[in-house]
Amino acid sequence: MKGENFRMADVAFIGLGVMGYPMAAHLQNKGGHTVTVYNRTAAKARKWVEEHGGASAPTPREAAEGKDFVFSCVGNDDDLRSVTLGEDGAFQSMKEGAIFIDNTTASAEVARELAEAAQERGFGFIDAPVSGGQAGAENGVLTVMCGGDEAVFEKAKPVISSFARMVGLMGPAGAGQLTKMINQICIAGLVQGLAEGIHFGQKAGLDIEKVVDVISKGAAGSWQMENRHKTMKEGAYEFGFAVDWMRKDLGICLSEANRNGASLPVTALVDQFYKDVQKMGGNRWDTSSLLARLSK
């Protein structure tokens, strides 16, 4: 994973949520980099330093100053603009030749905007949303979909690999975010199909475990089926990506589709199904909770 030109780097990580917290830890511990963290809630940054070493900073600007690579994993486009372009944002202090790597799931529009702003300031930018969920972040096996300049990507790839098993360049700025949108579009339809299948099987009086054991070996098999069918049939929805986050992501997909003319009828429908789950109080349930809507 570490090529002959690889070297340990001075790194900043902005945003210590359920994904960012372990990702930053892998940069420090597995990657061997020196990591300075920033989090809006300073107590969480102090806790991270107590557990993993490194340092914390009171603002993104101070965290990013002098660093070779600066990572971010925050909530949405507005959060991202705040920690980059804001008065105390990282872009105000980053050195020439550094690279900013954004792991937020955000719009392709903001990725292109920040790539242009970074270029004007003399440093690189990679939009690098991730897939694999909290478990993937904790185990350091995320899939990372990148957009940006190829030369910049090649410099960043060994560092990103500290928390990833797959890191790919999908195209110019924004292409990483567009690829993540496709990822979420595909998941939405899969989970709804799995929910309907389990619901049908339960109504038919079949043993779901036996059914899945057979059909998962054929064309119907999927990661969702292998990893979520047991908790779904038990009505347990505390094992992954939250409904609120999925609705945010699907909103990004639908907005982009309005811009580029893509037709996403299933995605739009499943988005409304997740809205129903929210009305049931399932905001923080994982995305497999589509079954709860069918079973109510």
FENTA-V708966 format. One line per field, one symbol per residue. burial: b if it has 24 or more other C-alpha atoms within 12 Angstrom, else e. Layout:
burial=???
This chain:
burial=eeeeeeebbbbbbbbbbbbbbbbbbbbbebbbbbbbbbbbeeebbbebbeebebbbbbbbbbbbbbbbbbbbbbbbbebbbbbbbeeebbbbbbbeebbbbbbbbbbbbbbbbbbbbbbeeebbbbbbbbbbbbbbbbebbbbbbbbbbeebbbbbbbbbbbbbbbbbbbbbbbbbbbbbbbbbbebbbbbbbbbbbbbeeeeeeeebeebbeeeeeeeeeeebbeebbbbbbebebebbbbbbbbbbbbbbbbbbeeeeeeebebbbebbbbbbbbbeeebbbbbbbbbbbbbee
